[in-house]
Amino acid sequence: MGCGKQLLDDMRFCPYCGRAMAEEDLERFEPARGEVVISVISPVRVTGREGTYALVLTEERLIFARIKDVAADKAKSELRQLGIFMPGSSGSDNVSRFYEMAPGQVLAESPDNQAVDVSDVLSVHLSYDGEGAGAYVARFRLEEGDLTVTVPYERYYRDLLIRMFEGRISW
């Protein structure tokens, strides 16, 4: 097709000229509308609450989704110690599913799940806790009081929080 090069039957695009093989067979991409999950931080501990959470971030809300702890994968742990970050590679249950869910579905998944509107966050204080493997401690100041969470010591997570709360975050 197109440039005439021989292609495999299951190829959707020609690697030589870039032409789509069968336009009618291609899925139509529809960008998400409304509030969408932009990132997930896991595992997260929330001061005053039992269990482990994933912090599901949208532009509008912080959603604390209860997750199960699972046995740590030694190979993934070693890669993380070397500084190789793999989203969703934490020692907790599969959090990558949250990327495929609408924020309302994340909230409805468990009665323990709760949300905080980003606009309700007055300020954030981020600090480092050097105990164990190290972690970031984020104290969210809300009108109703403070909410303190501990997140893994990953630069990616720190940078997410700094970008999300630019102008309202201190170190």
NORCORPE-V695351 format. One record per residue. N is the residue number from 0. RES is the residue in one letter. PSI is psi in radians with two decimals (* if undefined). OMEGA is omega in whole degrees, -180 to 180 (none if undefined). D_FIRST is the distance of its C-alpha to the first C-alpha in Angstrom with 1 decimal. Layout:
BEGIN
n=N res=RES psi=PSI omega=OMEGA d_first=D_FIRST
n=N res=RES psi=PSI omega=OMEGA d_first=D_FIRST
END
This chain:
BEGIN
n=0 res=M psi=2.75 omega=175 d_first=0.0
n=1 res=G psi=-1.66 omega=-176 d_first=3.8
n=2 res=C psi=-0.14 omega=176 d_first=6.0
n=3 res=G psi=0.04 omega=179 d_first=5.2
n=4 res=K psi=2.61 omega=178 d_first=7.2
n=5 res=Q psi=2.23 omega=-178 d_first=8.4
n=6 res=L psi=2.74 omega=174 d_first=8.7
n=7 res=L psi=2.68 omega=-177 d_first=11.5
n=8 res=D psi=-0.61 omega=-174 d_first=11.6
n=9 res=D psi=0.12 omega=179 d_first=13.5
n=10 res=M psi=2.31 omega=-179 d_first=11.5
n=11 res=R psi=-0.43 omega=-180 d_first=11.4
n=12 res=F psi=2.57 omega=176 d_first=10.1
n=13 res=C psi=2.15 omega=-179 d_first=8.3
n=14 res=P psi=-0.19 omega=-179 d_first=11.6
n=15 res=Y psi=-0.83 omega=-176 d_first=10.8
n=16 res=C psi=-0.22 omega=177 d_first=9.8
n=17 res=G psi=0.01 omega=-178 d_first=10.7
n=18 res=R psi=2.45 omega=176 d_first=8.3
n=19 res=A psi=2.42 omega=-176 d_first=9.1
n=20 res=M psi=-0.85 omega=-179 d_first=7.1
n=21 res=A psi=1.66 omega=-177 d_first=9.6
n=22 res=E psi=-0.73 omega=-176 d_first=12.1
n=23 res=E psi=-0.35 omega=-180 d_first=14.7
n=24 res=D psi=-0.26 omega=-178 d_first=14.9
n=25 res=L psi=2.43 omega=176 d_first=15.7
n=26 res=E psi=2.49 omega=177 d_first=19.4
n=27 res=R psi=2.18 omega=179 d_first=21.0
n=28 res=F psi=2.18 omega=176 d_first=23.1
n=29 res=E psi=2.01 omega=178 d_first=26.6
n=30 res=P psi=2.56 omega=180 d_first=28.9
n=31 res=A psi=2.54 omega=178 d_first=32.2
n=32 res=R psi=2.56 omega=178 d_first=35.1
n=33 res=G psi=-2.68 omega=-177 d_first=38.7
n=34 res=E psi=2.28 omega=180 d_first=40.2
n=35 res=V psi=2.73 omega=176 d_first=37.9
n=36 res=V psi=2.18 omega=179 d_first=38.6
n=37 res=I psi=-0.41 omega=177 d_first=38.0
n=38 res=S psi=2.85 omega=178 d_first=39.5
n=39 res=V psi=2.25 omega=176 d_first=41.7
n=40 res=I psi=2.23 omega=-177 d_first=44.6
n=41 res=S psi=2.56 omega=-6 d_first=46.0
n=42 res=P psi=2.64 omega=-179 d_first=48.5
n=43 res=V psi=2.38 omega=173 d_first=51.0
n=44 res=R psi=2.34 omega=180 d_first=54.7
n=45 res=V psi=2.11 omega=-179 d_first=56.5
n=46 res=T psi=2.26 omega=179 d_first=60.2
n=47 res=G psi=-0.03 omega=177 d_first=62.3
n=48 res=R psi=2.54 omega=178 d_first=59.7
n=49 res=E psi=2.65 omega=172 d_first=59.2
n=50 res=G psi=-3.09 omega=-177 d_first=55.9
n=51 res=T psi=2.53 omega=-178 d_first=52.7
n=52 res=Y psi=2.79 omega=164 d_first=50.3
n=53 res=A psi=2.39 omega=176 d_first=46.8
n=54 res=L psi=1.86 omega=-178 d_first=47.0
n=55 res=V psi=2.09 omega=-176 d_first=44.0
n=56 res=L psi=2.31 omega=169 d_first=43.5
n=57 res=T psi=3.02 omega=177 d_first=42.3
n=58 res=E psi=-0.34 omega=-176 d_first=43.1
n=59 res=E psi=-0.49 omega=-173 d_first=45.8
n=60 res=R psi=2.73 omega=165 d_first=47.3
n=61 res=L psi=2.07 omega=-179 d_first=48.2
n=62 res=I psi=2.15 omega=178 d_first=47.8
n=63 res=F psi=1.90 omega=-176 d_first=49.8
n=64 res=A psi=2.13 omega=-179 d_first=48.2
n=65 res=R psi=2.32 omega=179 d_first=50.3
n=66 res=I psi=2.88 omega=179 d_first=48.6
n=67 res=K psi=2.52 omega=171 d_first=49.8
n=68 res=D psi=2.49 omega=176 d_first=50.7
n=69 res=V psi=2.86 omega=179 d_first=49.0
n=70 res=A psi=2.40 omega=-179 d_first=49.8
n=71 res=A psi=2.43 omega=175 d_first=48.5
n=72 res=D psi=2.00 omega=-175 d_first=45.8
n=73 res=K psi=-0.75 omega=-179 d_first=47.3
n=74 res=A psi=-0.78 omega=179 d_first=44.1
n=75 res=K psi=-0.68 omega=179 d_first=43.0
n=76 res=S psi=-0.73 omega=180 d_first=46.5
n=77 res=E psi=-0.71 omega=177 d_first=46.5
n=78 res=L psi=-0.72 omega=180 d_first=43.2
n=79 res=R psi=-0.67 omega=179 d_first=44.7
n=80 res=Q psi=-0.49 omega=178 d_first=47.9
n=81 res=L psi=-0.03 omega=178 d_first=45.9
n=82 res=G psi=0.18 omega=178 d_first=44.5
n=83 res=I psi=1.95 omega=-176 d_first=41.0
n=84 res=F psi=2.28 omega=177 d_first=40.4
n=85 res=M psi=1.87 omega=180 d_first=38.1
n=86 res=P psi=2.40 omega=-180 d_first=38.1
n=87 res=G psi=0.18 omega=-175 d_first=39.4
n=88 res=S psi=0.37 omega=-176 d_first=40.9
n=89 res=S psi=3.01 omega=178 d_first=44.5
n=90 res=G psi=0.76 omega=179 d_first=47.1
n=91 res=S psi=3.01 omega=-174 d_first=46.8
n=92 res=D psi=2.94 omega=-171 d_first=44.9
n=93 res=N psi=1.79 omega=-179 d_first=41.2
n=94 res=V psi=-0.17 omega=-179 d_first=41.1
n=95 res=S psi=-0.37 omega=178 d_first=37.3
n=96 res=R psi=-0.48 omega=-178 d_first=37.4
n=97 res=F psi=-0.46 omega=178 d_first=39.0
n=98 res=Y psi=-0.41 omega=-179 d_first=35.9
n=99 res=E psi=0.03 omega=-177 d_first=34.3
n=100 res=M psi=2.63 omega=170 d_first=37.5
n=101 res=A psi=2.61 omega=-180 d_first=38.9
n=102 res=P psi=-0.66 omega=177 d_first=42.2
n=103 res=G psi=-0.61 omega=178 d_first=44.2
n=104 res=Q psi=-0.67 omega=178 d_first=42.8
n=105 res=V psi=-0.82 omega=180 d_first=43.9
n=106 res=L psi=-0.70 omega=-176 d_first=47.3
n=107 res=A psi=-0.22 omega=-175 d_first=47.6
n=108 res=E psi=-0.56 omega=-179 d_first=46.7
n=109 res=S psi=2.51 omega=177 d_first=50.3
n=110 res=P psi=-0.28 omega=177 d_first=53.6
n=111 res=D psi=-0.24 omega=-178 d_first=54.2
n=112 res=N psi=2.41 omega=-179 d_first=51.3
n=113 res=Q psi=2.78 omega=-179 d_first=52.4
n=114 res=A psi=2.67 omega=173 d_first=51.1
n=115 res=V psi=2.24 omega=176 d_first=52.5
n=116 res=D psi=2.32 omega=179 d_first=51.4
n=117 res=V psi=-0.62 omega=-180 d_first=50.4
n=118 res=S psi=-0.32 omega=178 d_first=52.5
n=119 res=D psi=-0.15 omega=180 d_first=55.5
n=120 res=V psi=1.99 omega=-179 d_first=55.3
n=121 res=L psi=-0.72 omega=179 d_first=58.0
n=122 res=S psi=2.88 omega=178 d_first=57.5
n=123 res=V psi=2.30 omega=173 d_first=56.1
n=124 res=H psi=2.12 omega=-178 d_first=58.0
n=125 res=L psi=2.31 omega=178 d_first=55.9
n=126 res=S psi=2.96 omega=-180 d_first=57.8
n=127 res=Y psi=2.31 omega=176 d_first=57.3
n=128 res=D psi=1.94 omega=-174 d_first=59.0
n=129 res=G psi=0.05 omega=180 d_first=59.4
n=130 res=E psi=2.53 omega=178 d_first=60.6
n=131 res=G psi=-2.27 omega=-180 d_first=58.6
n=132 res=A psi=-0.07 omega=-178 d_first=55.0
n=133 res=G psi=2.64 omega=-180 d_first=55.5
n=134 res=A psi=2.80 omega=171 d_first=54.1
n=135 res=Y psi=2.47 omega=175 d_first=53.9
n=136 res=V psi=2.14 omega=179 d_first=56.3
n=137 res=A psi=2.13 omega=176 d_first=55.3
n=138 res=R psi=1.95 omega=179 d_first=58.1
n=139 res=F psi=2.12 omega=177 d_first=56.9
n=140 res=R psi=2.09 omega=179 d_first=59.8
n=141 res=L psi=2.83 omega=177 d_first=59.7
n=142 res=E psi=-0.61 omega=-178 d_first=62.4
n=143 res=E psi=-0.15 omega=-178 d_first=63.2
n=144 res=G psi=-3.08 omega=-178 d_first=63.6
n=145 res=D psi=2.61 omega=174 d_first=61.7
n=146 res=L psi=2.06 omega=-177 d_first=58.9
n=147 res=T psi=2.28 omega=180 d_first=58.5
n=148 res=V psi=2.63 omega=176 d_first=55.5
n=149 res=T psi=2.22 omega=-179 d_first=54.7
n=150 res=V psi=2.73 omega=-179 d_first=51.2
n=151 res=P psi=2.62 omega=179 d_first=49.9
n=152 res=Y psi=1.40 omega=179 d_first=50.4
n=153 res=E psi=2.23 omega=180 d_first=46.9
n=154 res=R psi=-0.66 omega=179 d_first=46.2
n=155 res=Y psi=-0.80 omega=180 d_first=43.1
n=156 res=Y psi=-0.76 omega=178 d_first=45.4
n=157 res=R psi=-0.82 omega=-178 d_first=48.0
n=158 res=D psi=-0.63 omega=176 d_first=45.6
n=159 res=L psi=-0.83 omega=-179 d_first=44.2
n=160 res=L psi=-0.70 omega=180 d_first=47.8
n=161 res=I psi=-0.77 omega=179 d_first=48.6
n=162 res=R psi=-0.72 omega=-176 d_first=45.7
n=163 res=M psi=-0.62 omega=-176 d_first=46.3
n=164 res=F psi=0.55 omega=179 d_first=50.0
n=165 res=E psi=2.28 omega=-179 d_first=50.1
n=166 res=G psi=-0.26 omega=180 d_first=53.5
n=167 res=R psi=0.09 omega=-174 d_first=55.0
n=168 res=I psi=2.47 omega=176 d_first=54.7
n=169 res=S psi=2.83 omega=-178 d_first=57.3
n=170 res=W psi=* omega=none d_first=57.6
END
